[in-house]
Amino acid sequence: MPAYAVIGGQWGDEGKGKIIDYLAADASIVARYSGGNNAGHTVINDLGEFKFHLIPSGVCWPQTINVIGNGVVVDPDGFIEEIRDIESKGIDPSTIVISDRAHIVMPYHVRLDQLEEERRGKDAIGTTGRGIGPAYLDKVARSGIRIGELLDMEDLALRLPDIIERKNEVLTKIYGADPIDIEDIYARVREWAPELSSFIRPVEDLVAAAIENGENVILEGAQGALLDIDHGTYPYVTSSNPTVGGALTGLGLGPRAFGGVAGVFKAYCTRVGAGPFPTELTGELGERIRNIAGEFGATTGRPRRVGWFDGVAGRYSARVNGFDSIIITRLDILDNVDSVNVCVAYELDGERIEQFPIDSVLLERCKPIYETLEGWSGTTAGITDADDLPAGARRYVEFLESLLGVEAAIISTGPRREETITLKPVIS
């Protein structure tokens, strides 16, 4: 039963949007299963350049249904803005459906997120301030609002006063902030309902039926495995499960639905926000890579921290997700670098370790142990045939395969759909 998960293997921003847009040519459904509009996927193709935050990256293919699953939290204003953007570029939004079980990011979630980050001061996590964490908190506390409730405004109107009263107690008594005006919330909800109603439906049966019929379904990961709330570098993580388990709960799938799990890795590493980053480059080379690669967040515009490829973290990610193939992106960014370092182990308190410590305090103390590979001259940008890669670039890919214990299926040599080398099929 062919559901194929495409998951970020690092700290996010690995280029999953381009890969999913490329693979969606052979998919009947692309389904997003976690996160919110704190994630950003950049897609460049013949229709233009897109920055998707909630809409799945298969939307540029007319035959593909694009599902926002129950595991996603949806900011209605952000979703409506994305819909208008794709319509302006000639894309039909009727291929998009939202699970009626997905939770809504309410305006008070955004305010609470920002206030909590301000309160943390120097210990701030570096969230996007989009209200994602508070929305998931309400979901777990059983006080959230699901998007299907927009279809029954009378019932929702009965629930809102109690919710707003409790949120105002938190805002005024804990943060000393101004209270929310319930009439403002009512007005926003009344605006959202007619805009979103045509997209809302039960989607679990839709996805299950496609899999049972032998159709290809791509499960679109957001963020990266090392930001997983359970398996990432806690507390410097997101509020959902970007790992493969999140695909099961976030779309209502069983484990036998999978036809494959592919991990997307940059040829180097990046990280946004706070948290330990053992291979970080803080000097001139890091700045050079950041500027050449345009390493600035698609959602926030913040500069990304840049580092060498971390094989210890990569092996951990491959194990947690059960990757049966890897996809390497941004290889061209390392063109004409004289020598390339790859972290193969850590030194922790004078001892060599090869296991990834997800405890952030321990990881902060880890020093990378590098193996240095000879770089390559010339360019890999735009190459579509592996035989045309410089010898040094081929050796680098083979080294990463050996280090992670997983074969590469795709090498991305540029941001456009066609700038891709396929080594073996990801979708059978």
DRENTOR-553873 format. One record per residue (C-alpha): residue in one letter; x, y, z. Coordinates in steps of 0.02 Angstrom, whole numbers. Last residue first. Example, Ala and Ser with C-alpha at 12.3 -4.5 7.8 and 13.67 -1.06 7.14 Angstrom:
<nodes>
[S [684 -53 357]]
[A [615 -225 390]]
</nodes>
This chain:
<nodes>
[S [381 133 -350]]
[I [399 308 -278]]
[V [575 352 -219]]
[P [648 281 -380]]
[K [837 264 -396]]
[L [979 382 -439]]
[T [872 529 -492]]
[I [975 686 -520]]
[T [876 849 -506]]
[E [880 1025 -574]]
[E [714 999 -666]]
[R [606 1057 -520]]
[R [706 1214 -490]]
[P [804 1249 -330]]
[G [971 1177 -388]]
[T [1075 1018 -393]]
[S [958 904 -296]]
[I [1025 728 -277]]
[I [896 589 -270]]
[A [891 407 -213]]
[A [1041 404 -96]]
[E [1075 239 -10]]
[V [1064 224 180]]
[G [1198 174 306]]
[L [1213 353 368]]
[L [1403 361 353]]
[S [1410 252 198]]
[E [1281 357 106]]
[L [1367 516 163]]
[F [1534 453 96]]
[E [1455 404 -70]]
[V [1385 580 -89]]
[Y [1556 656 -52]]
[R [1644 538 -172]]
[R [1524 588 -311]]
[A [1557 773 -274]]
[G [1745 743 -280]]
[A [1733 653 -447]]
[P [1640 799 -526]]
[L [1459 754 -568]]
[D [1421 719 -751]]
[D [1394 533 -725]]
[A [1256 574 -600]]
[D [1150 649 -739]]
[T [1038 801 -707]]
[I [1169 935 -673]]
[G [1091 1106 -639]]
[A [1226 1165 -519]]
[T [1367 1038 -498]]
[T [1497 1169 -537]]
[G [1684 1170 -561]]
[S [1810 1122 -429]]
[W [1787 985 -302]]
[G [1822 966 -117]]
[E [1941 843 -36]]
[L [1863 760 115]]
[T [1901 798 297]]
[E [1839 682 434]]
[Y [1781 782 581]]
[I [1759 751 766]]
[P [1629 876 826]]
[K [1633 942 1005]]
[C [1490 896 1120]]
[R [1456 1005 1271]]
[E [1296 1080 1198]]
[L [1238 903 1159]]
[L [1246 858 1344]]
[V [1138 1006 1397]]
[S [1022 978 1249]]
[D [983 798 1295]]
[I [961 723 1122]]
[P [1129 636 1141]]
[F [1173 565 969]]
[Q [1275 405 981]]
[E [1451 401 909]]
[I [1547 450 1065]]
[R [1731 491 1086]]
[E [1778 534 1266]]
[G [1861 694 1332]]
[D [1704 767 1410]]
[L [1603 728 1254]]
[E [1698 714 1090]]
[Y [1579 685 948]]
[A [1581 570 797]]
[V [1581 571 605]]
[C [1562 759 575]]
[V [1596 794 392]]
[N [1721 925 336]]
[V [1738 983 157]]
[S [1901 1040 77]]
[D [1938 1168 -59]]
[V [1759 1232 -76]]
[N [1733 1256 -263]]
[D [1555 1188 -263]]
[L [1485 1165 -87]]
[I [1324 1258 -128]]
[D [1297 1142 -276]]
[L [1255 998 -159]]
[R [1103 1096 -100]]
[T [997 940 -75]]
[I [1032 757 -37]]
[I [886 636 -35]]
[I [902 481 72]]
[S [827 309 52]]
[D [755 173 164]]
[F [738 292 310]]
[G [679 206 468]]
[N [625 369 550]]
[V [713 354 718]]
[R [861 263 639]]
[A [889 387 497]]
[S [876 532 619]]
[Y [1006 455 734]]
[R [1123 424 587]]
[G [1102 605 531]]
[A [1136 675 705]]
[V [1301 581 709]]
[G [1336 623 527]]
[D [1327 811 554]]
[F [1358 898 388]]
[W [1456 1058 417]]
[G [1371 1210 490]]
[V [1258 1359 454]]
[R [1144 1460 569]]
[R [996 1524 472]]
[P [965 1710 449]]
[R [786 1756 498]]
[G [666 1790 355]]
[T [524 1726 465]]
[T [432 1597 359]]
[A [553 1561 216]]
[G [698 1576 338]]
[F [861 1648 271]]
[E [998 1539 202]]
[G [1016 1620 31]]
[A [1136 1483 -23]]
[I [1277 1600 -74]]
[N [1246 1712 76]]
[R [1237 1575 206]]
[I [1385 1482 130]]
[R [1492 1638 136]]
[E [1441 1678 314]]
[G [1487 1503 369]]
[L [1653 1517 277]]
[E [1694 1685 359]]
[G [1670 1624 537]]
[T [1531 1552 644]]
[L [1521 1377 571]]
[E [1405 1267 675]]
[T [1450 1082 686]]
[P [1387 1052 863]]
[F [1221 1147 850]]
[P [1140 1162 1021]]
[G [980 1266 1031]]
[A [914 1436 982]]
[G [830 1487 821]]
[V [854 1423 644]]
[R [972 1277 605]]
[T [1073 1233 453]]
[C [1175 1082 403]]
[Y [1280 1036 250]]
[A [1240 930 98]]
[K [1061 960 150]]
[F [967 805 202]]
[V [795 740 152]]
[G [747 571 224]]
[A [640 453 122]]
[V [516 330 197]]
[G [442 194 86]]
[G [285 100 37]]
[F [198 140 199]]
[A [16 94 231]]
[R [68 -52 342]]
[P [98 69 486]]
[G [-85 119 496]]
[L [-143 291 445]]
[G [-253 422 531]]
[L [-172 572 448]]
[G [-78 659 588]]
[T [-69 501 694]]
[L [24 399 564]]
[A [124 542 488]]
[G [177 597 662]]
[G [261 428 686]]
[V [374 466 538]]
[T [456 614 622]]
[P [388 792 611]]
[N [299 765 778]]
[S [225 927 847]]
[S [269 1074 959]]
[T [435 1121 880]]
[V [601 1093 968]]
[Y [731 1183 1072]]
[P [667 1102 1233]]
[Y [713 968 1181]]
[T [840 924 1046]]
[G [721 813 947]]
[H [640 644 977]]
[D [484 689 1075]]
[I [439 865 1016]]
[D [524 833 848]]
[L [646 971 800]]
[L [785 847 756]]
[A [666 761 635]]
[G [643 917 529]]
[Q [515 1055 496]]
[A [366 994 394]]
[G [347 820 322]]
[E [239 788 170]]
[L [161 615 157]]
[I [158 572 -28]]
[V [15 460 -86]]
[N [30 350 -239]]
[E [-129 261 -291]]
[G [-147 75 -258]]
[N [-335 82 -229]]
[E [-310 46 -43]]
[I [-192 195 -33]]
[A [-317 311 -117]]
[A [-457 247 -5]]
[A [-355 280 153]]
[V [-318 459 101]]
[L [-500 500 65]]
[D [-559 405 220]]
[E [-447 513 330]]
[V [-500 674 244]]
[P [-662 720 331]]
[R [-709 886 250]]
[I [-666 1071 253]]
[F [-610 1161 95]]
[S [-781 1232 45]]
[S [-809 1301 220]]
[L [-650 1404 225]]
[E [-698 1576 161]]
[P [-879 1565 224]]
[A [-821 1521 402]]
[W [-669 1635 414]]
[E [-760 1802 419]]
[R [-881 1744 555]]
[V [-732 1680 656]]
[R [-645 1848 644]]
[A [-801 1943 699]]
[Y [-830 1827 847]]
[I [-649 1852 901]]
[D [-668 2041 894]]
[E [-830 2028 992]]
[I [-738 1929 1125]]
[D [-620 2073 1157]]
[I [-458 1996 1218]]
[P [-383 2060 1381]]
[D [-234 2178 1390]]
[A [-72 2104 1455]]
[G [-9 2082 1633]]
[Y [70 1917 1580]]
[I [4 1802 1716]]
[K [-153 1890 1778]]
[T [-207 1984 1621]]
[L [-166 1862 1482]]
[V [-200 1704 1582]]
[E [-367 1766 1648]]
[N [-409 1828 1474]]
[K [-380 1655 1403]]
[R [-503 1581 1530]]
[E [-639 1706 1486]]
[I [-607 1681 1301]]
[I [-634 1493 1315]]
[D [-794 1513 1417]]
[P [-864 1641 1294]]
[L [-816 1537 1141]]
[R [-914 1378 1171]]
[L [-1092 1441 1140]]
[A [-1041 1535 983]]
[L [-960 1375 919]]
[D [-1127 1284 932]]
[E [-1214 1418 830]]
[M [-1073 1430 704]]
[D [-1082 1249 651]]
[L [-973 1234 496]]
[L [-834 1331 581]]
[E [-829 1186 705]]
[G [-744 1082 571]]
[I [-588 1186 602]]
[R [-566 1115 774]]
[I [-565 1233 923]]
[G [-450 1189 1067]]
[S [-496 1160 1249]]
[R [-451 977 1261]]
[A [-289 1015 1355]]
[V [-194 924 1217]]
[K [-273 1033 1083]]
[D [-252 1188 1192]]
[L [-65 1154 1204]]
[Y [-58 1121 1017]]
[A [-129 1295 985]]
[P [-12 1370 1116]]
[G [138 1294 1025]]
[I [85 1353 852]]
[G [45 1533 896]]
[R [145 1611 753]]
[G [284 1681 862]]
[T [415 1595 752]]
[T [489 1511 904]]
[G [666 1555 956]]
[I [677 1458 1119]]
[A [697 1613 1227]]
[D [819 1589 1372]]
[K [885 1768 1360]]
[G [709 1833 1391]]
[R [589 1692 1432]]
[R [450 1820 1460]]
[E [465 1888 1284]]
[E [446 1711 1215]]
[E [292 1686 1324]]
[L [215 1849 1266]]
[Q [240 1805 1082]]
[D [160 1634 1099]]
[L [16 1705 1202]]
[R [-23 1834 1069]]
[V [-20 1706 929]]
[H [-131 1587 1026]]
[Y [-251 1731 1064]]
[P [-277 1757 877]]
[M [-333 1575 857]]
[V [-231 1437 776]]
[I [-370 1316 728]]
[H [-361 1128 755]]
[A [-371 999 617]]
[R [-516 878 641]]
[D [-618 941 493]]
[S [-469 891 387]]
[I [-428 1023 258]]
[V [-444 994 71]]
[I [-350 1073 -74]]
[T [-382 1024 -257]]
[S [-510 1165 -270]]
[P [-368 1291 -258]]
[D [-349 1305 -448]]
[I [-179 1380 -487]]
[G [-169 1530 -604]]
[K [-35 1632 -516]]
[S [-160 1750 -432]]
[E [-254 1596 -372]]
[I [-94 1535 -288]]
[D [-76 1697 -191]]
[R [-260 1707 -143]]
[I [-253 1533 -70]]
[E [-95 1576 26]]
[E [-179 1728 106]]
[I [-331 1622 153]]
[F [-217 1495 238]]
[G [-125 1628 337]]
[D [-288 1705 396]]
[P [-357 1535 443]]
[D [-204 1485 546]]
[V [-215 1295 539]]
[V [-142 1169 661]]
[V [-89 1011 570]]
[G [-112 835 642]]
[N [-288 822 569]]
[G [-218 827 394]]
[I [-202 963 263]]
[V [-229 866 101]]
[N [-179 916 -74]]
[I [-263 819 -213]]
[T [-146 799 -362]]
[Q [-203 796 -544]]
[P [-176 983 -569]]
[W [8 979 -513]]
[C [58 1146 -435]]
[V [-30 1098 -273]]
[G [94 960 -234]]
[S [186 1066 -105]]
[P [50 1054 26]]
[I [-35 1218 75]]
[L [9 1270 252]]
[H [167 1374 239]]
[F [199 1374 52]]
[K [321 1498 -23]]
[F [295 1494 -211]]
[E [402 1544 -360]]
[G [327 1538 -534]]
[L [215 1425 -638]]
[D [360 1342 -728]]
[N [434 1285 -562]]
[I [506 1353 -401]]
[V [443 1287 -234]]
[T [493 1356 -63]]
[H [423 1264 88]]
[G [397 1362 249]]
[A [352 1295 421]]
[N [284 1402 563]]
[N [122 1400 464]]
[G [72 1243 556]]
[G [151 1080 609]]
[S [102 903 561]]
[Y [27 788 428]]
[R [34 869 257]]
[A [-39 756 123]]
[V [7 750 -60]]
[I [-120 646 -155]]
[S [-130 570 -331]]
[A [58 559 -345]]
[D [174 533 -494]]
[A [208 716 -537]]
[A [210 743 -349]]
[L [391 688 -342]]
[Y [463 852 -406]]
[D [347 962 -301]]
[I [392 851 -152]]
[I [577 877 -183]]
[K [563 1066 -205]]
[G [462 1081 -44]]
[K [579 967 54]]
[G [726 1086 34]]
[E [816 1044 196]]
[D [743 1190 294]]
[G [717 1082 448]]
[W [835 1038 590]]
[Q [901 879 506]]
[G [821 729 419]]
[G [670 817 346]]
[I [539 689 300]]
[V [464 628 137]]
[A [342 488 178]]
[Y [282 374 38]]
[A [110 294 53]]
[P [97 148 -67]]
[M [0 0 0]]
</nodes>
